[in-house]
Amino acid sequence: MAAAPTAAATVASTAVLAPRPAPTSAFLRRTQATSHRHPILKCRRAGTLTPAAAAGGSSPSSAVFHGEVFVVGDNIDTDQIIPAEHLTLVPSKPDEYRKLGSFAFAGLPTAAYPTPFVDPGEESTRYAVIVGGANFGCGSSREHAPVALGAAGARAVVAESYARIFFRNSVATGEVYPLELHDAGAWKECKTGDVVTVDLGNSVLINHTSGKEYKLKPIGDAGPVIEAGGIFAYARKTGMIASKAAA
């Protein structure tokens, strides 16, 4: 599913993603874990979204993600992303959130994917970006699927197309950016372990290992929601609902 394009204006200033001492959401917990455990993963995030910018429809999605890529094929379903036996874990509990990340992609067949997304005994992944084929996130409507990927430390999924519910859950939770490729075939040309950069501002995936670049479709209106950390964080930030402090 492609997100609707918006105005091209972006926020120029950026800030280095840093750990926060008292996370207040699953997104912030994952961000903190990533910055502590993965110094190789670099993330540059856009400036704060203002209510005026939100009302005007402009997107601040100029984030840049850099690191190793994990490559999967077509029709990766939610059972492969997070097997059903792990759905008893509650993402709002920090220890269970981290545990959920340790099981990300545990349902992939080892014959086809001998390299694990998360190494045995670890809670987080070395892979900043996931590249996939068509119909990524098909299957059940479980919200745990994008949460598990985000809890493991992934920042973006780049695929040819998405199951609608996975795309929606990714945006609603603010866990990962579900980015769509303009053309098919990237997952056949990229290899797990390649070093890549995802540049949202220029809508491009750069594979530094192979030297190839792939055009992405703009994230559009979904960008500010993910940037804020999910639908409720976005609603509070833009004044649609009262902030927790005000409540």
Secondary structure, 3 states (H helix, E strand, C coil): CCCCCCECCCCCCEEECCCCCCCCCHHHHHHHHHHHHCCCCEEEEECCCCHHHHHHCECCCCCEEEEEEEECCCCCEHHHHCCHHHCCCCCCCHHHHHHHHHCCCCCCCCCCCCCCCCCCCCCCCCEEEEECCCCECECCCCCHHHHHHHHHCCCEEEECCECHHHHHHHHHHCCCEEEEECCCCHHHHCCCCCEEEEECCCCEEEECCCCEEEEECCCCCHHHHHHHCCHHHHHHHCCCCCCCCCC
